[in-house]
């Protein structure tokens, strides 16, 4: 049983879906504390490509400084979703596969959600569907534990009878993992060192590490092959 775990990011990048596609079970880590800082954080934002380079699409949130979990963080509906929809339309309407996905993405973004986690998860499930990724999705909040950090990850893996765990290599992931703990439990630790592919984009020179929507609008149904 191959398991991966990640917070519900907004409009995630390609590597996020590579990890899901390689797993039998993907755990949406929705009951961990939402970071109060912004630097290097993709929980409520990601980037698209414009004719002037990269642009951040950021969801304004409520309760960021209140030590709340992902599934408790609200959204400040101040018109941001209409702006995101308009920016996506403006900069991708000429992409080859724009019409395949835009209306569905718009229909998700235009609705109001009680939490950021609910919105992000709705998008993630949609992207999994169009990428034809049939990995089972589990919510960590349904597994109910007070454990935190590395102990929480090990608890989740134990509950799911995991034999292999795919982990990212960012500092947030690395500091939660003691390789000996996995060896002792007979769980193979697989570090995800994702090499970003190059594909055809609009607006000149290729820019990596953008939202999955950039790949979908430009490559369409061949996107999963590019990711892998």
N, C-alpha and C positions, 0 to 999 in steps of 0.2 A: 504494500500500500504506500504509494508515493504521495506525500502531503506538502503543500506550500501554504504560507500564511502571510497576509499583508493587510494593512489598514485600507479602508475604502477610499482610495484617492479619486480626485475629480478629473475626468477625461484623461486617464492614465497613458503613459508612453508604451512603446512596443515591448520593452522588456517585462513589463507587468504581465502582459498576455502570453509571452513566451513561458514564463514561470507557471502560469495557470495551465497552459496547453500540455506541459510536461508532467502534470500532476493528475493523480486519480481523484484527489479531494483538494479543493481550495478553501481555506478558512478566511473569511472576512473578519478581521480583528477589530470588531466594532465596540468592544467594552474596555479599551485602554484609554488612558488620559490623552486628551487632545493637546498637542504642544502649544505653548503660549507664544513662542518666538516664530518668526517668519522665515529666517534664513535657511535656504536649502529645503524648504518644506513644500510638498506637493499635495497635501491633504485637501486643500480648497482651491487649488489653482493648477494650471498647466499652460503650455505655450502653443501657439499656432504660427504659421508662416504668413507674412504679408509681403507686399511689394517693397517694403522698407526694412525687411528683416523679421525678427521674432517679436511676438506680442503676447503678453500675459493675459489670460482670461482668469479672473479671480472672483470667487464667490464670497461676498462679505458675510461674516458669521457673527452669531450672538453667543456670548458666554465664554469667549476664548480665555479670559483671565480668571475663570471661576473653577478651575481644576475639574472640568467636566470631561466625561468620556466622549468618544466620537459619536456614539448614538444618542448623545444628549445635547450636542451642539446644534443650535438653531441657525436659521438663515435670515439675514436682513433683506427683505424684499423691497429694495429701493430702485428697482428698474434694471438691475444688473443682468437679469436673464434676457430681457429684450435686447440689451446691448450685445450680449454674447451671440445671440441668434443673428443679429444684424452684422456683426463682425465676421462670423462664420460665412454668412451669405456673401458679403462683399469680397472676401479674399479667396473663396473657393468656388464661386459660381461657375467659373470657367474650367474647373478641374474635370477630367474625363468621366468620373463616376459620381459627381456631385448629386445628380438626381436620384441615385440609388439609395442615398442615406439621409439627405438633408431633412426631408419632411418628418422622418421618424425621430431624428435627433431633436428637431424643433418641437415636436409633440411632447417629448420628455422634458425639455428645458422650460417650456411655457407653463407647465403646471407648478403648483406650489406644494412644497414638502415640509413636513414638520421638523425634519433634521437634515443636516448635510449628508449624514451617512445614508439616509433613505434615497436622496437624489443620486449620490455617487454610485450606490449599489444598483439602482435602476439602470443607469448608463452602462455599468460594467456588465450586467446581465445581457443587455441589448447587444453590446459589442461582442460578447462571447457567442451569442446566437448567430450574428452575421459572419463571424469568423469560423463558425461551425466547430466551436470548442465545446465538447459535451462533458467536461469535468464537473463533478458534483460540487455544489457550493454549500458550505456550512457556516453558520454565524457563531463566533466565539461566545457571544452573549448567551446563546442557548446551552452552552456547555457548563456554565455556572461554576466559577471558581474565584476565590479571593487571591489566588497566587498572582504574582507580578513578574515582569521581566523574563529571564530565562526559565524560571520555574513554571511560569504560565505556559510557555511554549512546550515544555516537556510534558506538562499535564495534558494539554490539547493533543499532542502526538500520542500519548498513552491512551486517551479516550478513543482515538480513531484507529488504534492498533497499527500505527505507522511503522513501516520498515525502512523508509527513506524520507529524509526531509530536505527540501530544496530551499536554501537560504540565500538572500542577497548578500552582497559584500560591502554595503554601506556601513558607516560607523554605528548607526542605530541597531543594525542586525548583529554586527560583530561583537558588540559589548554584551549582548545577551547570551552568548554561546560559549560554553566550555566543551571542547571537543571530547574530552574524556567522559562527560555525562552521556553523550550519545553512544560512544563505544560501549560503555557499561550496560546500556539498555538495548544493545543490538540494533541501533538505528543508524543507517548509513547517512552521513552528512555530505550533501552535495552542494558545493558553493556555485552559485549562478554567476558566471563571468560572461555576461552577454556582450557579444560583439555586434554593434549596431550596423545593420545592412544599409546599403545605399540604393535608392530607388528614384524614379523620375518624379520631380516636384515642379511646381510652378515657380516663377520668379528667380530663375538663374541658379547660382551656386547652391549645392545641397547643404541643408542644415539638419543635423541629427537631433535626437532627444526631444522631439515634439510630441504632441498628443497623437493618439491612435487615429484621430479623425483625419490628420494630414495624410497618413498612409491610405486609409479607406477611400478618400475622395480622389486620390491620384492613381491608385492601383486596383481598387475594386475587389472582386472575388478572388484575386490572386494574392491578397494581402497576407493570409495565413502562411502561404509558402515563403513570402518575403520574411516574415517574422521568424520562421523556423530556420 
